[in-house]
Amino acid sequence: MNHWLKLSIEYANQRSYLDDLFQVYPTIPEGIRDIDEAIWGNVEEAFYKKDNIRLIKELLKLDLFPIKDSYIACLRHDPNAVYRNPKTVNRVCGRLYELGLTQIFARCSEPKETNRQIGPMFRNWLSKKSLGIEPIHMDDFVATEDDAILDAGDTAMQVFAREHLNYKHGKGLDFIARFNKKYVIGETKFLTDYGGHQKAQFNDAIRTITAERVNAIQIAILDGVLFIINSGKKHA
């Protein structure tokens, strides 16, 4: 096993890993979502009148539908489907009536999931000279050969790496730096769970570090559940 990976696993399982990680990813949920008063008034009216089609159509105007159901996305993308599928509409509305208006409102106004907000947090952490170097903008980065960390968006980093480092992978980057005149590129991922979207995020990072013939040291800066010692596939 790689020496630094071994140290990372030991650190995550023996020390205050999560407390320290919060300095990098301060994932504090946002406030509740705003609910349009006019739309909510229509929801209440449809609810009390048991107008199933109107109830669903009004709720679909909100950012977050109050129940998880595999058919909701179809209704959202094809609004006229509510007229052609009365059994589906009645089934969904049955669950809505069981919830009641108070719970419907609470669910529709839930904060955004924190794992959708963590993208720029690593870059914000870098901006505080957390690695001992203050990130600099593109013009300054290319004008020197000194040790430096690039302050740029993921797309700009991808363009720089493609033009200067023979990076041909189709994904943006989260990190480009130069130490001792050697370039380092990488992706950062905070994996909050196993499977699904998180697995795709992990695979993105692995593809970045296995891209061939790149004129730079390729790294993946990974955090989260993959360091938990267990028999799962993500644990090294």
trRosetta pair geometry for C-beta under 8 A, 3 or more apart (Angstrom, degrees):
i j d omega theta_ij theta_ji phi_ij phi_ji
1 5 5.7 -118 171 83 97 115
1 6 5.0 112 112 -64 122 101
1 236 6.1 108 -131 141 118 124
2 5 4.0 77 71 9 102 111
2 6 6.7 -168 89 -12 51 84
3 6 5.8 -57 -154 33 30 113
3 7 6.6 26 152 -16 64 105
4 7 5.6 -49 -147 37 37 112
4 8 6.4 42 151 -24 65 103
5 8 5.5 -51 -149 32 34 115
5 9 6.6 34 153 -19 65 102
5 236 5.8 2 159 42 129 173
6 9 6.0 -54 -151 34 31 109
6 10 6.5 28 152 -15 64 107
7 10 5.7 -56 -148 39 33 112
7 11 6.1 37 154 -23 67 107
8 11 5.6 -54 -146 35 30 113
8 12 6.3 27 157 -19 65 107
8 227 6.2 -108 138 -115 92 128
9 12 5.9 -56 -146 36 29 109
9 13 6.3 4 162 0 64 116
9 227 5.3 -166 -113 -155 59 88
9 229 6.9 90 -177 -72 108 91
9 235 7.8 90 -125 -159 123 87
9 236 6.6 -116 -65 49 137 109
10 13 6.3 -76 -146 48 25 96
10 14 5.6 -14 172 11 68 125
11 14 6.7 -76 -125 49 17 89
11 15 5.3 -39 -161 35 61 119
11 17 6.0 117 135 -88 79 105
12 15 7.8 -29 -65 50 9 79
12 17 4.3 64 -130 -102 52 163
12 227 3.6 43 66 133 171 139
12 228 7.2 -103 134 -68 125 45
13 17 7.5 19 -32 -18 27 141
13 227 6.9 -146 -39 145 87 95
13 228 7.2 123 -86 -129 99 42
13 229 5.5 31 -98 -14 151 111
15 20 7.6 15 124 -6 107 134
16 19 4.0 -28 165 40 109 122
16 20 5.6 113 105 -23 85 94
17 20 6.0 -67 -150 41 25 105
17 21 6.0 27 156 -25 66 111
17 227 7.3 -142 -170 95 162 144
18 21 5.4 -50 -139 34 32 115
18 22 6.8 46 156 -33 60 96
19 22 6.0 -47 -163 15 30 116
20 23 6.0 -40 -175 13 47 113
20 24 8.0 31 139 -4 66 99
21 24 5.7 -58 -165 39 51 106
21 25 6.0 -14 156 36 86 101
21 190 7.8 130 179 -130 121 116
21 223 5.8 148 -134 -176 126 140
22 25 6.7 -77 -125 72 32 64
22 26 5.7 64 177 -98 73 62
22 27 7.7 -103 -129 19 74 75
23 26 7.2 13 -127 -58 15 93
23 125 7.0 98 132 -125 76 117
24 121 6.5 97 151 137 61 105
24 122 6.2 18 -180 -105 103 64
24 125 4.6 -1 -131 -82 67 161
24 130 7.9 103 -97 -164 87 169
24 223 7.4 146 83 -28 143 169
25 118 5.2 9 -143 -139 112 115
25 121 4.9 89 -113 119 61 151
25 122 7.4 -9 -71 -61 85 71
25 190 5.2 76 -81 -94 161 162
25 223 7.3 -174 -7 88 136 147
26 121 6.9 -172 30 -144 66 127
27 114 3.8 83 178 172 109 133
27 115 7.3 12 -140 -68 142 48
27 117 6.6 137 -134 73 79 109
27 118 5.9 -26 -90 -79 107 105
27 121 7.7 -52 -69 -71 73 165
28 114 7.3 149 59 -115 12 122
29 111 4.1 97 171 103 109 156
29 112 7.4 172 -156 64 78 57
29 114 5.6 -86 -83 -64 66 100
30 111 4.7 165 67 -156 69 108
30 112 5.3 29 32 33 125 95
30 117 7.1 159 -34 -75 106 151
31 111 6.4 175 106 -99 11 107
32 109 4.3 25 177 155 111 102
32 110 6.9 -59 -134 -119 77 11
32 111 6.0 -83 -94 -62 38 72
33 62 8.0 104 124 -177 138 102
33 63 5.9 -131 -162 53 150 129
33 64 6.4 148 21 9 164 122
33 108 7.0 -106 73 141 125 61
33 109 4.8 -151 56 -146 81 51
33 110 6.7 13 2 61 108 37
33 111 6.9 169 -34 -101 76 32
33 112 7.4 101 -70 -44 102 74
34 109 7.6 59 -76 -130 6 96
35 39 7.1 -124 175 74 77 107
35 40 5.1 65 145 -57 117 128
35 62 6.6 -10 -129 -123 82 123
35 105 6.8 -52 -49 -149 171 84
35 108 6.0 71 -99 116 120 117
35 109 5.4 -65 -40 -80 112 105
36 39 4.1 64 82 15 110 111
36 40 6.5 171 85 -12 55 86
36 61 7.5 -64 43 124 137 115
36 62 7.4 -151 22 -96 97 81
37 40 5.7 -58 -144 40 30 109
37 41 6.3 37 155 -25 65 103
38 41 5.7 -50 -151 30 30 114
38 42 6.8 29 151 -16 62 103
39 42 5.7 -56 -155 36 35 111
39 43 6.4 40 146 -24 67 103
39 58 5.7 159 -168 -172 81 92
39 61 5.2 -141 -132 90 137 131
39 62 6.4 160 132 -63 146 88
40 43 5.2 -46 -147 31 39 117
40 44 6.5 41 154 -20 67 100
40 105 7.1 53 -140 -110 123 102
41 44 5.8 -51 -151 34 32 111
41 45 6.5 30 153 -17 64 107
42 45 5.7 -54 -146 38 33 111
42 46 6.2 30 157 -16 67 107
42 54 7.1 -117 169 165 100 107
42 58 4.5 -163 109 -120 113 143
43 46 6.0 -59 -146 40 27 107
43 47 6.1 32 154 -25 64 109
43 55 6.6 77 -144 -141 63 67
43 58 4.8 -163 -75 116 72 133
43 59 6.1 90 -113 -68 116 77
43 101 7.7 135 127 -132 104 97
43 104 7.3 -167 163 130 133 138
44 47 5.6 -55 -147 33 29 115
44 48 6.4 21 160 -13 65 107
44 101 6.3 48 -111 -131 80 140
45 48 6.2 -59 -148 38 28 104
45 49 6.2 10 159 -3 64 115
45 51 7.7 -3 122 27 76 129
45 54 8.0 -51 96 125 92 136
46 49 6.0 -67 -141 50 28 102
46 51 4.3 -94 -146 65 78 104
46 52 7.9 156 171 -62 106 9
46 54 4.1 -150 -113 102 128 104
46 55 3.9 -177 130 -72 125 70
46 58 5.9 174 8 13 147 138
47 50 7.6 18 177 -73 28 39
47 55 5.9 103 -71 -115 59 119
47 96 7.5 -121 -115 139 98 115
47 97 7.5 158 -156 -98 86 73
47 101 5.8 113 133 -80 169 104
47 104 7.7 -157 -94 28 144 164
49 54 8.0 10 74 58 121 134
50 93 8.0 99 -159 162 69 135
50 97 7.7 20 -114 -90 87 132
51 54 4.2 5 126 36 119 116
51 55 5.9 149 87 -28 68 88
52 55 5.6 -57 -146 32 27 115
52 56 6.6 19 162 -12 64 105
52 89 5.1 105 143 149 121 107
52 90 6.0 -24 -142 -90 164 56
52 93 4.3 -80 -132 -49 99 165
53 56 6.3 -60 -153 38 29 104
53 57 6.2 24 154 -16 65 113
53 82 5.1 124 -140 146 86 121
53 83 6.8 48 -131 -80 136 64
53 89 6.1 -4 -85 -164 65 150
54 57 5.6 -59 -142 41 32 111
54 58 6.1 30 161 -19 68 107
55 58 6.2 -60 -150 36 23 106
55 59 6.4 17 157 -13 62 111
55 93 5.9 92 78 -117 139 110
55 96 6.6 155 150 107 134 161
56 59 5.8 -60 -145 40 31 108
56 60 6.2 34 156 -25 66 107
56 75 6.5 -63 163 168 126 149
56 82 5.6 174 85 -119 133 134
56 89 6.0 -108 -11 -139 153 91
56 92 6.3 65 -98 100 123 134
56 93 6.7 -86 -50 -69 102 96
57 60 5.8 -53 -148 32 29 114
57 61 7.3 38 150 -29 58 97
57 79 6.7 68 -124 -159 95 104
57 82 6.2 -106 -62 15 93 169
58 61 5.8 -47 -165 16 39 115
58 62 7.9 37 144 -19 61 96
59 62 5.9 -47 -167 22 48 112
59 65 5.8 79 145 -129 107 77
59 66 6.6 -73 -158 2 131 98
59 96 7.7 -123 -48 -116 163 143
59 104 7.6 -82 -111 -172 126 118
59 108 7.2 -118 -148 -95 89 131
60 65 6.7 4 -97 -88 55 109
60 72 7.8 -176 -102 -169 95 88
60 75 6.3 -121 -93 123 141 103
60 76 5.3 -173 -154 -103 112 74
60 79 7.1 167 106 -111 155 91
62 65 7.0 140 75 -78 100 46
62 108 5.1 -8 147 -160 157 118
63 108 7.9 121 57 -172 71 77
64 107 7.0 -140 127 142 116 72
64 108 5.3 162 81 -145 94 48
64 109 7.7 -163 55 -46 128 16
64 110 6.2 -114 128 45 168 94
65 69 7.8 -81 121 30 137 95
65 72 5.1 -165 72 -166 169 146
65 76 7.6 -114 -45 -66 132 121
65 108 7.5 -20 -141 -102 13 85
66 96 6.8 95 72 -117 127 89
66 99 6.5 152 139 127 132 172
66 103 7.3 108 -175 126 130 76
66 104 4.6 -50 -97 -142 170 66
66 107 3.9 99 -143 86 80 129
66 108 5.2 -46 -73 -52 91 83
67 72 7.6 172 83 -63 76 139
67 92 7.1 177 66 -157 135 83
67 95 5.4 68 -105 123 170 132
67 96 6.8 -118 -13 -75 130 72
67 99 7.1 -141 -65 -46 110 144
67 107 7.3 42 -57 137 48 162
68 72 7.7 -110 -154 6 31 139
69 72 4.8 107 69 -30 90 101
69 92 6.0 -143 46 -111 176 101
69 95 7.5 160 -65 46 130 159
70 73 7.6 -48 179 20 42 102
71 74 5.3 -51 -165 36 61 117
71 75 6.3 59 141 -20 81 102
71 88 5.6 -123 150 -162 161 127
71 92 7.1 -119 76 -66 118 124
72 75 5.7 -58 -152 39 36 109
72 76 6.2 38 151 -24 69 106
72 92 7.4 130 -81 -126 85 139
73 76 5.5 -53 -146 34 33 114
73 77 6.3 19 159 -9 67 109
74 77 6.2 -63 -144 44 27 100
74 78 6.0 -25 170 32 66 108
74 81 6.1 -66 138 84 93 174
75 78 6.8 -77 -128 65 23 71
75 79 7.1 57 174 -111 63 39
75 81 5.4 -128 -110 75 60 119
75 82 6.0 67 -145 -63 108 87
75 88 7.7 -170 -65 129 119 128
76 79 7.6 3 -158 -73 20 70
78 81 4.3 71 106 -27 106 114
79 82 6.7 -31 177 3 53 107
80 83 5.7 -44 -175 27 65 112
80 84 6.9 48 137 -10 79 108
81 84 5.6 -67 -148 45 46 105
81 85 5.6 4 166 9 82 120
81 88 8.0 -25 146 73 103 143
82 85 6.8 -74 -127 52 22 87
82 89 5.4 88 -155 -89 78 126
85 88 4.1 0 145 28 117 118
85 89 6.1 133 100 -21 76 89
86 89 5.5 -57 -145 40 35 113
86 90 6.0 33 158 -20 70 107
87 90 5.8 -55 -144 38 29 109
87 91 6.2 32 155 -22 64 107
88 91 5.7 -55 -147 34 30 112
88 92 6.4 26 157 -15 65 107
89 92 6.1 -58 -148 39 28 107
89 93 6.1 22 157 -14 64 112
90 93 5.8 -58 -141 42 29 109
90 94 6.3 42 154 -32 63 101
91 94 5.7 -48 -154 23 29 116
91 95 7.2 25 151 -13 59 100
92 95 6.0 -58 -163 34 36 109
92 96 6.6 35 144 -20 68 106
93 96 5.1 -50 -146 35 42 116
93 97 6.3 43 155 -20 71 100
94 97 6.0 -53 -149 34 29 108
94 98 6.6 32 150 -19 61 105
95 98 5.6 -53 -151 34 35 115
95 99 6.6 39 150 -24 64 102
96 99 5.6 -52 -154 29 34 114
96 104 6.2 45 -157 -92 87 126
97 100 7.5 40 -179 -69 35 45
99 103 4.2 -127 176 84 92 125
99 104 5.3 110 111 -56 129 79
99 107 7.5 -50 -168 1 146 137
100 103 5.3 81 65 18 83 100
100 104 6.8 -148 97 -10 38 93
101 104 5.4 -55 -142 37 34 115
101 105 6.2 34 160 -20 68 103
102 105 6.1 -56 -154 34 27 108
102 106 6.5 26 151 -19 63 108
103 106 5.4 -52 -144 36 36 114
103 107 6.2 31 159 -17 68 106
104 107 6.1 -61 -149 39 27 105
104 108 6.2 22 157 -16 64 112
105 108 5.9 -61 -144 40 29 108
105 109 6.2 7 163 -3 65 116
106 109 6.4 -75 -148 47 23 98
106 110 7.2 53 151 -60 61 81
107 110 5.8 -16 -157 -26 38 113
112 116 5.7 -91 162 65 111 126
112 117 6.6 112 106 -48 120 109
113 116 5.1 87 75 0 88 103
113 117 7.8 -170 101 -7 52 91
114 117 5.5 -66 -158 36 48 112
114 118 6.8 58 151 -45 76 98
115 118 6.0 -33 -145 3 42 120
115 190 7.4 -149 -132 94 85 103
115 192 4.9 -106 -91 7 129 148
116 119 8.0 -15 174 -20 40 101
117 121 7.6 68 128 -42 74 115
118 121 4.9 -53 -159 12 61 129
118 122 7.9 55 162 -23 83 84
118 190 5.2 -80 149 43 154 135
120 123 5.2 -60 -165 46 65 114
120 124 5.9 71 138 -28 85 101
121 124 5.4 -51 -147 34 36 114
121 125 6.4 40 152 -22 66 102
121 190 7.9 -7 64 -15 129 143
122 125 5.5 -52 -153 33 34 115
122 126 6.6 36 148 -20 64 102
122 174 6.1 35 81 171 138 127
122 175 7.7 -68 134 -62 129 106
122 188 4.3 37 -48 109 175 168
122 190 8.0 -175 -53 -35 109 107
122 221 7.1 124 -146 101 148 138
123 126 5.5 -48 -149 33 36 114
123 127 6.6 44 150 -29 63 101
123 135 7.8 -15 -162 -16 79 169
123 151 7.8 112 -168 -138 105 69
123 174 7.0 -127 -57 -168 97 84
124 127 5.5 -48 -153 24 34 117
124 128 7.4 33 151 -19 60 99
125 128 6.2 -58 -166 26 36 109
125 130 5.1 -7 157 -13 82 157
126 130 5.9 -93 -107 35 33 108
126 131 6.6 -8 -133 3 79 108
126 135 5.4 58 135 -38 110 126
126 149 6.1 -140 -179 146 124 151
126 151 7.9 -175 111 -97 119 81
126 175 7.8 169 -74 -112 153 94
127 134 7.5 36 -160 -152 46 74
127 135 5.9 -60 -98 29 59 118
127 151 7.1 78 -98 -117 90 118
129 132 6.3 30 172 -132 87 10
129 133 6.5 -177 -140 69 76 15
129 134 4.8 -35 -82 -73 96 72
131 149 6.7 108 61 -54 133 146
131 177 8.0 -56 105 -111 160 156
133 147 6.2 -119 -100 130 148 103
133 148 6.6 -169 170 -129 137 33
133 149 5.2 135 103 -4 117 107
133 177 7.8 112 77 -143 145 120
134 149 7.7 -151 116 48 21 109
135 148 7.8 91 -139 176 44 76
135 149 4.3 -72 -100 99 75 102
135 150 6.5 -1 -158 103 99 15
135 151 3.6 118 137 -63 113 95
136 140 4.2 -90 160 91 125 128
136 141 5.4 163 90 -62 100 79
136 148 5.5 -50 29 -162 119 117
136 149 7.1 123 14 69 70 57
136 150 7.1 -53 67 -117 65 37
136 151 5.8 -169 79 8 12 107
137 140 5.4 83 61 19 72 103
137 141 6.8 -134 103 -14 31 97
137 151 5.4 -50 -79 69 47 106
137 152 7.2 101 -147 -67 54 84
138 141 5.5 -58 -143 33 29 115
138 142 6.4 13 167 -9 67 107
138 150 6.8 41 -93 -154 60 103
138 151 7.9 -112 -38 70 58 65
138 152 5.5 63 -62 -76 99 129
138 156 6.6 -99 -71 167 134 129
138 160 7.0 -149 -132 -78 108 133
139 142 6.6 -64 -148 40 24 98
139 143 6.2 21 156 -22 61 118
140 143 5.7 -64 -143 36 30 113
140 144 6.8 -4 170 5 65 112
140 148 7.6 -164 123 -150 93 149
141 144 7.3 -91 -161 44 20 88
141 148 5.5 -179 -125 125 76 141
141 150 4.8 38 -112 -104 160 85
141 151 7.8 -174 -49 25 124 66
141 152 8.0 -76 2 -25 153 118
141 178 7.7 139 -166 3 90 123
142 160 8.0 -138 -70 -137 112 117
144 148 6.5 106 82 -32 116 143
145 178 7.3 -115 -165 147 49 146
145 181 5.6 12 174 -107 107 92
146 178 7.6 106 97 96 35 117
147 177 7.8 11 -171 173 72 97
147 178 6.2 -160 -133 98 38 74
147 179 5.2 34 -125 -114 99 58
147 180 7.2 20 -81 -32 98 44
148 177 6.7 -166 98 -153 45 67
148 178 5.3 16 48 46 78 101
149 175 7.7 -47 -153 -156 100 80
149 176 7.5 136 -160 88 55 52
149 177 4.5 -23 -105 -105 69 99
150 157 6.4 137 104 -105 137 96
150 160 7.0 -159 -149 71 164 168
150 176 4.3 0 29 78 132 101
150 177 6.7 -143 3 -80 78 45
152 156 3.9 -109 169 93 121 128
152 157 5.3 154 89 -55 112 79
152 160 7.2 98 69 -12 162 137
152 176 7.5 -10 44 37 112 120
153 156 4.8 91 56 12 77 104
153 157 6.9 -140 97 -6 38 89
153 172 7.5 -43 141 -166 76 140
154 157 5.6 -54 -147 37 32 113
154 158 6.4 38 152 -24 64 103
154 172 3.0 74 147 147 103 132
154 173 5.7 174 -150 57 73 36
154 174 6.0 -16 -101 -78 102 54
155 158 5.5 -50 -150 32 34 114
155 159 6.6 34 152 -18 65 102
155 172 5.1 -57 -70 -106 45 125
156 159 5.7 -51 -150 34 34 112
156 160 6.4 35 152 -18 65 104
157 160 5.7 -53 -147 37 33 111
157 161 6.2 29 156 -16 67 108
157 172 6.3 88 63 -174 99 81
157 173 4.0 -110 120 64 126 104
157 174 7.4 -161 61 -37 165 8
157 175 7.7 84 -155 47 156 11
157 176 5.0 180 -146 -14 107 123
157 185 7.6 148 168 -139 111 102
158 161 5.9 -58 -145 40 28 108
158 162 6.2 30 155 -21 64 108
158 167 7.1 -129 -153 108 57 127
158 171 7.1 -151 -103 111 128 36
158 172 4.5 -90 -39 -118 125 56
158 173 5.5 158 -68 -1 66 87
159 162 5.7 -56 -146 36 29 111
159 163 6.2 16 160 -10 65 111
160 163 6.1 -66 -145 43 26 102
160 164 5.7 -19 172 19 67 119
160 165 7.5 41 129 3 70 106
160 176 6.5 77 89 -172 132 179
161 164 6.7 -71 -123 56 21 84
161 165 4.6 -47 -156 49 64 121
161 167 3.5 -5 142 28 106 146
161 173 6.0 87 -15 -16 146 147
161 176 6.4 -145 -65 -97 103 131
161 185 5.5 71 -111 -111 135 152
161 214 7.5 -6 179 -150 108 113
161 216 7.1 -70 -138 5 100 151
162 165 7.5 -14 -38 53 11 76
162 166 7.7 26 -152 -140 37 11
162 167 5.2 -87 -75 71 49 81
162 168 6.6 94 -124 -89 88 46
164 183 7.9 149 119 -79 111 164
164 215 7.8 -112 134 71 61 122
165 183 5.8 -115 -102 98 129 158
165 185 6.7 143 120 -33 166 140
165 214 5.8 25 147 -171 99 82
165 215 4.7 -144 -155 61 63 87
165 216 4.7 0 -158 -25 134 117
166 213 5.8 -77 135 129 133 88
166 214 5.7 -172 87 -123 87 43
166 215 5.1 87 25 -6 109 98
167 173 7.7 -9 161 -49 162 132
167 185 6.6 -66 -87 101 145 176
167 211 6.6 56 -146 119 73 151
167 214 5.1 42 -90 -125 72 110
167 216 7.2 -16 -62 24 110 125
168 211 6.8 174 55 -172 71 122
168 214 8.0 -143 12 -82 72 87
169 207 6.3 143 -143 137 131 97
169 208 5.9 167 109 -110 171 58
169 211 4.3 -86 -49 -93 117 143
171 187 7.2 -5 124 -84 131 137
171 204 5.9 141 -119 -164 163 102
171 207 7.1 103 3 92 138 118
171 208 6.3 -84 70 -79 130 101
173 176 6.0 69 117 -47 141 95
173 185 5.5 -58 -143 -170 148 102
173 186 6.9 101 -162 69 100 25
173 187 6.3 -112 -140 -76 57 72
173 208 7.3 130 -107 -145 83 134
174 186 6.6 -51 63 103 88 68
174 187 5.1 92 13 -139 109 46
174 188 4.3 -111 109 14 157 91
174 221 7.4 -111 88 41 129 118
175 184 7.2 -34 131 119 105 92
175 185 6.6 148 93 -159 71 40
175 186 4.4 -11 63 60 118 89
175 187 7.2 -158 20 -73 94 16
175 188 6.4 92 -26 -35 115 101
175 219 7.5 -46 84 71 134 106
175 221 6.6 72 -8 -5 152 133
176 183 6.9 -17 -165 -167 87 101
176 184 7.2 159 -153 84 40 57
176 185 5.2 -3 -103 -105 76 78
176 216 7.9 -48 -137 -154 86 158
177 183 7.3 152 84 -155 42 54
177 184 4.8 -11 61 57 90 104
178 181 6.7 6 177 -122 105 21
178 182 6.9 160 -155 75 64 32
178 183 5.4 -31 -98 -97 78 61
178 184 7.3 -178 -84 15 28 78
179 182 6.0 -30 71 60 66 85
179 184 6.5 15 13 -12 104 121
182 216 7.5 133 170 -140 72 59
182 217 6.2 50 150 -14 114 112
183 215 6.9 57 46 117 127 75
183 216 3.8 -63 98 -117 104 103
183 217 6.9 178 96 21 52 73
184 216 6.2 166 -97 177 16 102
184 217 4.7 -25 -108 68 74 103
184 218 8.0 172 -158 -80 58 19
184 219 6.2 7 -174 4 102 119
185 208 7.6 -127 124 172 100 109
185 214 7.1 -96 43 164 134 139
185 216 4.7 62 -1 117 103 147
185 217 7.4 158 23 77 62 51
185 218 5.9 -21 71 -109 87 64
185 219 7.4 165 86 29 38 75
186 208 6.8 107 -147 129 42 134
186 209 7.3 20 -122 -78 79 95
186 218 6.6 136 -86 -169 71 51
186 219 3.8 -35 -89 74 132 80
186 220 6.0 -172 -159 -84 102 26
186 221 5.6 88 138 -15 136 93
187 204 6.4 -123 149 124 168 95
187 205 4.6 -144 82 -113 122 76
187 208 4.7 132 -8 17 120 167
187 209 7.9 -113 25 -37 97 86
187 220 5.8 -11 61 -124 84 73
187 221 7.1 -155 98 31 39 78
188 220 8.0 151 -94 -171 31 54
188 221 4.3 -24 -105 75 78 111
188 222 7.7 -178 -153 -75 48 35
188 223 7.9 7 -172 5 87 101
189 201 4.9 146 -143 154 129 109
189 202 6.5 173 124 -86 162 49
189 204 7.3 138 -74 70 135 105
189 205 5.0 -95 -8 -51 133 136
189 220 7.1 -14 16 -177 108 98
189 221 7.4 150 21 84 59 61
189 222 5.3 -7 64 -115 95 72
189 223 7.3 -175 96 33 53 66
189 224 7.6 -72 126 11 78 128
190 223 4.9 -18 -114 72 71 103
190 224 5.2 121 -176 -49 56 117
191 194 7.9 51 162 -83 116 43
191 198 4.9 98 -151 -168 87 110
191 201 6.3 176 -94 88 86 125
191 202 6.0 29 -89 -66 137 101
191 222 6.7 5 -5 -166 111 96
191 223 7.1 175 23 86 71 46
191 224 3.7 -172 64 78 65 145
191 225 5.5 -97 111 36 98 85
191 226 5.4 58 60 -22 143 103
191 234 7.4 -152 125 -162 160 153
192 198 6.4 -131 48 -98 64 131
192 224 5.6 -96 -70 -141 34 134
192 225 6.9 66 173 -16 15 109
193 196 7.6 11 96 45 113 112
193 198 5.2 -174 70 -18 68 159
193 225 6.1 61 -114 -5 20 152
194 198 6.4 -131 -139 85 10 135
194 199 7.1 43 -179 -61 54 94
194 225 6.2 -104 -50 108 78 145
194 232 6.3 -101 -106 -162 147 146
194 234 6.4 -144 -114 -7 98 136
195 198 6.4 50 65 54 35 102
195 199 5.3 -12 -143 -29 21 119
196 199 6.1 126 53 14 26 100
196 200 7.4 -56 138 -2 41 99
197 200 5.5 -55 -154 35 38 114
197 201 6.5 43 148 -23 68 102
198 201 5.5 -48 -151 32 36 116
198 202 6.6 40 150 -20 65 101
198 225 7.9 26 170 39 151 122
199 202 5.6 -51 -151 34 35 113
199 203 6.4 34 152 -18 66 105
200 203 5.6 -53 -147 38 33 112
200 204 6.5 43 150 -27 63 100
201 204 5.6 -48 -153 27 33 116
201 205 6.9 31 152 -17 62 102
202 205 5.9 -57 -158 33 34 110
202 206 6.5 30 149 -17 67 106
202 222 7.3 51 -122 -125 81 130
202 226 7.0 133 -111 -72 129 141
202 234 6.8 -95 -124 -121 162 111
203 206 5.5 -53 -146 37 37 112
203 207 6.3 39 155 -21 67 103
204 207 5.9 -56 -151 34 29 110
204 208 6.7 32 151 -23 62 104
205 208 5.7 -52 -156 29 34 115
205 209 6.8 17 156 -7 66 105
205 220 4.0 90 169 -138 111 124
205 222 6.2 116 144 -75 168 104
206 209 6.2 -63 -149 42 34 99
206 210 6.1 13 158 -4 69 117
206 220 6.7 -13 -74 -64 43 157
207 210 6.0 -68 -137 49 29 99
207 211 6.7 57 157 -55 64 85
208 211 6.1 -28 -158 -12 30 113
208 218 6.3 -173 137 -169 75 114
208 220 6.5 129 69 -83 112 93
209 218 4.3 156 -132 132 59 110
209 219 6.3 37 -103 -123 115 8
209 220 5.0 -80 -33 -32 133 99
210 218 7.7 -157 -32 111 23 150
211 214 5.4 63 100 -36 104 126
211 218 6.7 173 44 -111 90 158
214 218 5.9 77 74 -57 143 119
222 226 6.0 -25 150 54 128 142
223 227 7.5 -32 -150 -8 45 125
224 227 7.2 138 80 12 34 92
225 228 5.4 -31 -166 1 62 119
225 234 6.9 57 108 91 87 149
226 234 4.0 -104 -122 154 85 116
226 235 6.5 176 -175 -80 57 50
226 236 7.9 58 160 -24 97 80
227 235 7.3 97 -142 -118 14 81
228 232 7.7 39 81 31 100 128
228 235 6.5 -87 79 -85 57 118
229 235 6.2 114 -127 -153 33 145
230 235 5.5 157 52 -18 64 151
231 235 7.4 -78 -102 48 3 130
232 235 5.3 95 65 0 82 100
